[in-house]
Amino acid sequence: MASQPIVTLENVTKAYGTFTALHEINLEIGTGEFVTLLGPSGCGKTTTLRLIGGFETADKGRITLAGSDVTQEPPYRRDINTVFQDYALFPHMTVAENVGYGLTVRANRKPKEERVRRVAEALALVGLSDKAERTPQQLSGGQRQRVAMARALVRRPKVLLLDEPLSALDVKLREAMQVELKHLHQKLGITFLMVTHDQEEALVLSDRVAVMQGGRIAQIGPPAELYDRPASPYVADFIGAANLIACTFTAREGGLAKVRLADGSLMSGIEVGPGQGLEVGDKALIAIRPERMQAGPAPAGSSALAATVVNQLFHGGRFQIELRLDGIEAPIFVDIARSSVAADGSVPQTGSRMDFHVAPPDVLVYRAEDRA
Amino acid sequence: MKASTRKVVGFWLLFSLPLLWTVVFLLMPYGAMGMMSFWARKFPLFVPDFQWGNYVTLFSDPQYLTVILRTLKIAALVTVYSIALGYPLAYFLVFTVRSEKLRTILYMCVVVPLWVSYLLRAYTWKIILGTDGALNSALLWLNLIDAPLDIFLYNQAAMVITLTYIFIPFMVMPIFTALERIPPALIEASQDLGAGPFETFVRVIMPLSTAGVVAGATMTFCLSFGDFVAPVLVGGPSGTMVATVLQSQFGAALNWPLGSALAVIVFTLVLVVLQISSRLDRAGRVAMG
């Protein structure tokens, strides 16, 4: 991490009754970074956010903000603001009163002129200057989301927490708001920490993504790294789509592995680290992105596979072909660009055999027992 | 049968009985009450008339005005005490009690007395506050007094205590509901923006529970204002309320026209209270969205 950490979590543990939501989490967030906690519900991402916001207290461990220990501080004594999932706008106040709330509280009461100016600035920032006197009930979902942003940003916090900020919006609006969120982050230079279960949102917005699994951080890194080098089948499956195919680890040649699939086909030249604990003869799992599979006969160096076409799914710009390898239950998906289909004029028909191939660097290998 | 005919028949089958009920037992009695309030009394009978004499008597004879004002005062006191006791209780149940089960049990404890006869609950206070009642026994046992005191019963304080006890569930229920409807995220948002617990209470929780307080206050006030049992059981001579006077006009005093006029005034006052409350309530509802 290039910059000074603004938030650190050291061995933070949190349990609810017998359920341990977080197991000794360690996390450092750099000043100005945009970090996303990604995972399915129950993975501990929201608990982590709530601990940083001060809405829950850690059972064990330490949380620091800008160098000082805030583990036991209540939310109103932390220089952090939150955009809540359902926005949590005060229904008995106008938009301007909502945004100005954080500047009128006793601990941080600003003079009237400053308040008015900063509220106007915050509303201008999110493009809602003309809605100041409305009530939240008179706004659309997207507008409420902006008010929630303005209300949190008006206090100029060191860290902005975003709890599934876009999940309540429809797809088109969500995509537009993603772009705005990214602009806002670049413009303000405030540290953003977001929680989401939407992997695309995480990839698009973040400098770094922490994928969480069962109360632990499964992997943290820049989006491209997570996408290209997922540390486990779980991460591979959660970030983007991945074909996970069972196989046997048959040989190791230098740093490269050779595996055999259930249909008898061999794949070689797969990179395997010494720390992965794979021995010859072990059950293994390979992961391949659908878009890295190419239709047609294999060029030199690539591994060739042949499978039966089960289905064709039209996605607009591309076709997704569902395939079944002999002897393997799980379906395999291959993406084919529409332009390439148009070139030779036909989509592979259901029931027909299809040849495809993968370049060795696009294949990842894991121990079979690491499967989530 | 034509569709329109069927509609008409269906309408009357469904609504004739409730409509008849409303007319016979609500509208006609109100009409009779209003009409009779203008009648004159010619002992031992009442004669139909249209004159304002009954109203003039009510407003000129200080005896009646005193009772009306006293009733208003007692109803207001009962309302204020019910809020003072009921609000913290509802707040405690919603925000302090963490366990859902315990909260339900405690809430039921508040509500269950409503299923016990109202008369019985009022009578209980006569036993507690009486000369040989529980309070005196306790004080005697503690050696705080030498002889039983008769100052607890048959006064306005006894009435306010009894009525507050009886009507407090009507205050707790709507406040409880209002507080329970406040999304916890709003409280967290307020704290997130720098407001401590007390400021959050004043600026977020209180405004959002106003509708519950208004509903509770309306019920408590109107019920105490028209109460008849408490003044008879624990009120004594200084605790006479409007309902007692009303009853005597139709009974011992045998002056139905005057009683009707008094009933019209009580009715009007209650309507005014309901009107005020519905205005406040509307404001509260706008706030809640």
Interface residues (C-beta under 8 A of the other chain):
Chain A: G53 G54 F55 P74 P75 Y76 I80 N81 T82 F84 Q85 D86 A88 L89 F90 P91 H92 Y101 G102 V105 R106 A107 N108 T135 P136 Q137 R151 A152 R155
Chain B: P183 A185 L186 E188 A189 S190 Q191 D192 L193 G194 A195 G196 E199 R203 V204 P207 L208 A287 M288 G289
